[in-house]
Amino acid sequence: KAELRPYQTSGLAWLSHLHELKMGAVLADDMGLGKTVQTLAHLHRAHLGATDGVPSLIIAPTSVVSNWRADAERFVPSMRLHVHQGKSRALTKRELDKADVVITSYPILQRDEATFAKTNWNVVVFDEAQTLKNPRAKTYQAAQAIAARQRLALTGTPMENHLGELWALFNVMSPGLLSDLETFNRHFRHRIEQNSDNDRMNVLRSRVRPFLLRRTRDDVLKELP
């Protein structure tokens, strides 16, 4: 129940295409450009196209779990929601059978890692995915353990400090795309950051470009109200 702007429709088509290929994606539009509504439209389409009733999973910072619930109720009211939160939380087969989308938080993901890992999800969404920039963190390892047809990262800052953060993000969304960390550091990070190797930078850009979509406000200014 939303009228998508042209760039949001393009984003939806891109997400759907990668979902058909069972490939991960990083939606990195600027804040305020509607990553949430594009994602909900994508989950709705992915659910309609599924025949096995497999639910999708949204993982977000605790502070915005209620926002996701409100937006889902507003934009995709036909989808059945289950918020996995609180002391009495449960995610049994009964709850999963009644849900199209499960919403939870990063702290709960870490605490209930085994519960999430034993379910095969349709799409798993990592909101504010810069949370996953430390591969040694328990939350990161819990995110890696989730099985899904597609893993989708939402972040306006896919890399904040160094190329290692970009590797960490893609290592969750599309494992193997950028090789292991040691190989990535040797072939890309060290040569780009220490030697300003433009050829290596161009190779890296071409490798991630199909799986990372970023529009700034200036890019879509004519489409904004």
Helices and strands as residue ranges (DSSP letters): H 6-20, E 25-27, H 35-49, E 56-60, G 62-64, H 65-75, E 81-83, H 93-97, E 101-105, H 106-111, H 113-117, E 120-127, G 129-132, H 138-144, E 147-154, H 163-173, H 181-184, I 185-189, H 190-195, H 198-208, G 209-211, E 212-213, G 221-223
